[in-house]
Amino acid sequence: MRTPDRHVLLHLDDLEAVIADLRRIYPAAVASAEAVRIGGRSEGVTIRSSGISDPTGEAATDPRRARRYGNVKKARREVKAAVTSARAALAHAMLAADR
């Protein structure tokens, strides 16, 4: 077996490790992105110039939460692209083995 072919086998081993890590980490990432922390102060209702404060709305528009959710969306996109690429590689390998 030539060196490039050995490298492909090493990359396949790396893919298996990455898949195991994704299966372990992805659910926690989704839970973190969906988590909403309401309030945090025990001072009661705060009055602002625009009216009564809305801690639920503030939590929903929190830039950190939006950034986490954006990273989850990127992960979804990358996983989909990886599956598509892996299927294409499998198809090419099958065509090469068929001859």
Summary of the structure (lengths in Angstrom):
residues: 99
radius of gyration: 22.9
end to end distance: 17.8
largest distance: 75.8
contacts: 188
relative contact order: 0.08
helix: 75%
strand: 4%
